Amino acid sequence: MITATGRLHNQIIWNRLIAVVEEQAQTLMRTAFANTVREAGDLSAGVFDLRGRMLAQAVTGTPGHVNAMAASVGHFLNKFPVADMVPGDVFLTNDPWLGTGHLHDFTVVTPAFRNHKPVALCAATSHVVDIGGLGFGADGRQVFEEGLYVPIMPLAKAGVMNESLLQIVRANVRESVQVEGDLYSLAASNATGCERLATLMEEFELSTIEPLADTLIDTSEQAMLKQIRTLPVGTYRNQMRIDGYEDAVDLVAALTISDSGIDIDFTGTSSVSAYGINVPLPYTQAYASFGVRCLVGADIPNNAGSLAPIRVIAPPGTILNAPHPCAVAARHAIGQMLPDVVLGCLHQVLPQRAPAEGTSCLWNPVLYGGHGLGAATLPFTVTLFHNGGTGARPHADGLSATAFPSGVRNTPVEINEAIAPIVVWRKEYRVDSGGAGQFRGGLGQVMEIASAEQTPFSISSMFDRITYPPRGRENGQPGAEGRFYLRSGNTLRAKGRQTVPAGDRVVMEMPGGGGYGDPLKRDPENVARDVAEGFVSVQSAAEDYGVIFDSDGDIDVTATAATRASRANIDVV
């Protein structure tokens, strides 16, 4: 039995462990070459025991990277046993089925030593700007077309970098300096984690972390099970239809709560696509489990213990369990919808807790210049991370232009314009895009982009929510659907690589989040504030909320009361 003093001691060590992995993540951000990592935080970092169990994750990072990486370290140990590792060893892979779901993410694992003995493993993941092949996009038909596929292998042995591997990388990618730099960045991140972990162990006189690991994992698992057992036992179902590529995609979930945990079964989900929007199972498991953790056990550390009671399956051959060699580059366009699907199940269990649906998938165009376009400009590749609105919450409006569930930040306009010859002519909130409700959905944003040199460029899009917008909850209205077109007037495909002609501009109108609750119950003063701030138009205030303004721009109290009463079929008092 652990005494109060022992619990306090473990809590202090736990806090230090979080500091270790957070400094590990910050090293990755500070040294990364890719703007998506250093500016948007598209990464993960964590520390694992020698059995490959994740003990702690950095605060900075995305669920898709963190939760998928939690399972991937075991694959490294299967190929390279700890007993054969020496100081200075670093291992990596971008295998989508052993890592985080597509070739653009590298996972790097480094053993940590104390007194010349291995004591733990540090792991980190980040998204590189290019991995060759067709480029980052949904056009691939098989993973072989999507770029360089690196199995689990050494990045360094005993401190000596694998120059043969680096030569292969440099020869296969469009931005060789950036990609090679990011591999060094990942190695540096893990080195920081190993150094800080060694300091922690020395300070607390720990020769091994195994007893601490057992305590952390067991405590977390029992705490998670305790919360799950407060929920009503049963099976709860939800499904969502989204745009897909060639056809609409149905995501179908059955969430079963029992004393042993939560099981999520995606049987009934659409089959694999012929294009690169398929999702390897580890990425499905990562985001589905995150959906549960949003409402159940949110205050419990995210590690192997708290993840163990959440079990996720999808039938092989469905779009959520795509087998090799399916194309998977744009797996996020589907996989990041899964928390909303899961939250729809949990809404039946925990009313007034789950938000409405949001944009969910990132609107992250990849811009290419000079690559086979016949333009005079120097070749460039740049990825822009942006998003629409999140769903309204049961007691608050949704967040505007915010990435949920990935949690990545918008990449700054100034940075993107500095590293590529582009001009962002417009970046603003999209009026009336948030779904109406007692609590309004978050707004999408509008971006208008052109070449700084008036030359043609390519844009690779992986967008969704254009045909099927985010749905509201509890009588809230859906958010606005997305739009994607040229300023000259032509509509562009939501997914696929296309050319923006010289002198033209591409316009992205991102979706808004769904509303929560009856719009007629929204406080008229909140509607007036939305109108004053340019979030809601006067027309929408009248049509969606029943709030009428007089010629001076003030709320017409009598007309508003009459309008709302008429729509609610009640007598005006």
HUJO-V300849 format. One line per field, one symbol per residue. ss: DSSP state (A for helix, B for strand, O for the rest). phi: phi as a letter, one per 40 degrees, with the letter a starting at -180 (. if undefined). A space follows every 50 residues. Layout:
ss: ???
phi: ???
This chain:
ss: OOOAAAAAAAAAAAAAAAAAAAAAAAAAAAAOOOAAAAOOOOBBBBBBOO OOOBBBBOOOOOAAAAAAAAAAAAAAAAAOOAAAOOOOOBBBBOOOOOOO OOOOBBBBBBBBBBOOBBBBBBBBBBBOOOOOOOOOOOOOOBAAAOOOOO OOBBBBBOOBBOAAAAAAAAAAOOOAAAAAAAAAAAAAAAAAAAAAAAAA AAAOOOOOOAAAAAAAAAAAAAAAAAAAOOOOOBBBBBBBBBOOOOOOBB BBBBBBBBOOBBBBBOOOOOBOOOOOOOOOAAAAAAAAAAAAAAAOOOOO OOOAAAAAOBBBBOOOOBOOOOOOOBOOOOOAAAAOOAAAAAAAAAOOOO OOOOOOOOOOOOBOOBBBBOOOOOOOOOOBBBBOOBOOOOOOBOOBOOOO OOOOOOOOOOOOAAAAAAAOOBBBBBBBBOOOOOOOOOBOOOOOBBBBBB BOOOOOBBBBBBOOOOOOOOOOBOOOOOOOOOBBBBOOOOBOOOBBBBBB OOOOOBBBBOOOOOOBOOAAAOOAAAAAAAAAOOOOOAAAAAAAAOOOBO OOOOBOAAAAAAAAAAAAOOOOO
phi: .ccccccccccccdcccccccccdccccccbcccccccbbgcaaaabbcc cgcccabcccibdccccccdcccdcccccbddcccbdgcabaabdccbbb haccbbbbbbcbbafgbcbabbbabacccabggcgcibccbacccchcbb ccaccabfgbcccccccccdcbbcbcccccccccccccdccccccccccd ccccfbcabcccdccccccccccccccccccccibbbaabbbcgbcacbb bbbbbbbaccibbbbcdhcdcdccbcbcbcddcdccccccdcccbbgccc dcadcccdcbbbbaddgcccacccbdcbdbdccbccccdcccccccdccb cgbccccbdgccbbcbbbbgcgcgcccccababbbaacccccccbacccc fbcbccgcccccdcccccbacbbccaaacccgccccadbcccccbbbbba ccbfbcacbbbbcagccbccccbfgcccccccbaaccchccbccbhcbbc cdgcbbbbbccbcccbgcdcccddcccccccccgcbcdccdcccbgbbbc ccgcccccccccccccccfbccc
